[in-house]
């Protein structure tokens, strides 16, 4: 998505972490002061729940 934004082909709302972890000189991040807080969630396909996926889910909930 960042490549599309940098090319001028898209605009994308992102949480504040996007600015902190994906800083690029050709992309401008503007705060949306009235936006509700972002809630994160892990998702995965149920038929692909490997032990590694389950371990990540457990670590995230601990």
N, C-alpha and C positions, 0 to 999 in steps of 0.2 A: 504494500500500500504506500509506503514511503517513497518508493520509486515513482509511482504515479503522481503523488503530490509534488515531488521534486521536479517532475517533467511538466507540471502545470496542467495535468489532465484530471486531477481529482482534489477534493477537499475531504478531510476525514476528522470527525471528533475523536479525540483520544483522551485517556485519563492523564493526569499530571505526570505519571511515571514515564509516559512517552517522551516528554520533553527532557526528563532527567536521564533516561537510559538510551535514547535514540537521537541525541542532538546532532543536527546536520546544519551546515552553514547555508544550504540552499532551501531550507524549510523553516517557515515561521510558525511558532506555536503561540496562540493567543488564548489567554484564560477566558473561560465562560463563567463569569462570576455568579450568575443566577442558576447555573446548572445543578441538578441534584448530585449528591456524591455517587461515585461509581462503586458498584459492588462486583467483586470478582468471584468466579466460580470455575472449577475444573470440570471439563466434560470429556467424555471419550465414548467410543462405540462399545456397546455392551459385548459384542462378539470379539472384541480385541482387548479385553481386560487382562493384560499380562501381569505377572507378579511385579514387574517394575512399575506399571501404572498403579496397581494397588498400593505399592510402597509409597509412591509419590502422594497419592490421595491420603494415606494415613499420616504421612509427614505434614501435609498441609493442614490437616484437622487437629493435629496435636498442639 
